[in-house]
Amino acid sequence: MTEISSLQQAREAAGLSLEQISALTNIRPGVIKDLENNSVELCGGIAYARGHIRSIVSAINQKTPKSFKVDADLLVAQMEAAQSEDGRKIIDRLAENNVADKPKEKKRMKFGTLASISAAVLSIGFVAQIAINNVSAVNSEVMPVKATNQVIAQDGTNTSTGVNLVVTGVSGKSWLGLTNADGEQVFNGQISAGQVATFSDPQLIKAIIGNAGAVRLNLNGADLGVAGADGEVVRLDFDANGQL
């Protein structure tokens, strides 16, 4: 069964047909339907799609009560994320539409500094390698879902510190962008059904999730359920005490 996009859901929830939206926006019904299928082929590309989506959302909001308002930025971000040919990272595409904070660029070291560090590492040799292997780092490796749930402790309590987020793909694909408290990128990629990714940070994890209904979240041993609705783009922040 084909997933219904958020754009189509918004139009249908407003009780408007393709022809009615077309009359309000002067956008051809075929183009509107193509956009609802997360395609930008008929409209001429993503640049045109952004404007069309905003016009459609404006028409929907004009015809619906104030209590029912559609966020154009989220729908544009979802369309951006759906275009697999767009080589930019998902968190950058979301940031472009003000859905996420743009991650800070890491400072690059000068050549002289790198050379000094390399010499020091080589002098330490095998001992340094062992130390590096024991350093606690973010585990973003995607692995098959195990038959049993992750066990945090024998008594069922969480004994770890900081933020420990487990993302499990339950259907289709979801786009996931994670940053830490400093705005540095922790993870940026896709989670497919049947995959598990575990992430840890001492203070904070900020998550941007596209197609939120496709993933289930576990925070510090507590099952939070699916991240949101199918096709929805959500922003979630987590610290050691839970979801903010």
Disulfide bonds with the S-S distance in Angstrom:
none
